[in-house]
Amino acid sequence: MEPKHLDERLDTMSLTILDLAREHQGDCQGLLALLRSLEQLHRTIQEEMFQPALPNTRHELYNLLKEIEETGGWPYIARMKLQAFAVCLTSEDSNPNPHQ
């Protein structure tokens, strides 16, 4: 597959995923399901396809690492820390709901 064609398909998928996220904006459970699905896809691609495709020689590995460094680094899916949830709770406690 040509890099341009891959880029176009990735752009299309990214827009589709963003549209799905926007459809569920404000829906914490729906967005969490989307994030879990993306994380699982990342893990599957990494473990089942990327790792077996890694180079077998030092020279090829060097070229891959150089490419990774030059084109944006290693892909990473960050997880929210529990501390971020605590901040949400703390701000809620400081602004009590007047309907209670």
Buried (B, 14 or more C-beta within 10 A) or exposed (E): EEEEEEEEEEEEEEEEEEEEBEEBEEEEEBBEEBBEEEEEEBEEEEEEEEEEEEEEEEEEEEEEEEEEEEEEEEEEEEEEEEEEEEEEEEEEEEEEEEEE
